[in-house]
C-alpha cells in the first residue's frame, strides 16, 4: 500500500507541473505590451551594416523644420565639432530664416549622427545615396603593382647596360614616368579612402510657414509724402521766378507795340 500511495503522489506532482506555465511571459496578453507611437517617417537608415567588403562613399541630403533657428544653429555647431567639419555654410535671419550647411562626417559615425540630427527638428525630406569605389580601388592597386614592377625592370635594365650603350635621357625619362605613375595611383588610392572615410552631409533648416499678418500702413509716410510734394512745387516755382519776371517785363512793351500797329493800320 505504501508503494502505491507514493506512485499516486508522484503522478499528481507531475500533473501540476504540466498545468503550471513555464514562463510568466506566456501569461501576458499582447494587449498588455505598450505600443510605441511612430512619429517619424520611418527607422533611421543604418549605413554601416553590411558593407565590410565594399568601399562606399555616402552622400546624405536632409531637410528639417525647427521652431527656433537660433538655438538650432548653436546646437548644430556643437554637432559639427563632434562629428566632422564644415565645407560651407549659409544662414539668413529675416522674415523667412534658413540655414544651409554642407559638411563631412566620419562614415563610422554616420548612423549615430543621423539619430542625433532627428532631435534638432522635424524631418521633412531625406535622400541617401552611395557611390561604390570597390572596383576603382582594385584597379588602382593593379596599376600600382604594375608600375612598381615596370619601375624595377627599368632600374635593373639600367644597371645591366654598358656605359657606351646607355641613353641617359631616355633612361631617366622612363624611370621618371614610372615614378610619376606610381605617385598618381597612390594619390588616387588616398582619394578613394578619403571619400569612403568621410561622408558628405547636406543639411537645411527652416521654420514653419508663418500665418499671414495684418499689415498696418504707416500713415506718417503719407503726410511726409504730401509735404515733400509741396516742397518740390515751391522749388519749381523758385526756379521759374526769373522766367516769370522776364515775361512780365516784356509783356507791356509788346502790348504797346501791338496797339500802335492796330491804330496805324
BELURPE-V767288 format. One record per helix or strand of 2 or more residues. SS is the DSSP state (helix for helix, strand for strand). FROM is the first residue (numbers start at 1). TO is the last residue. Records with the same first field share a line. If there is no record, write none. Layout:
SS=FROM-TO  FROM-TO
//
This chain:
helix=2-19  24-27  30-32  69-83  107-117  134-160  168-197  219-264
strand=56-65  84-92  98-106  122-132  198-206
//
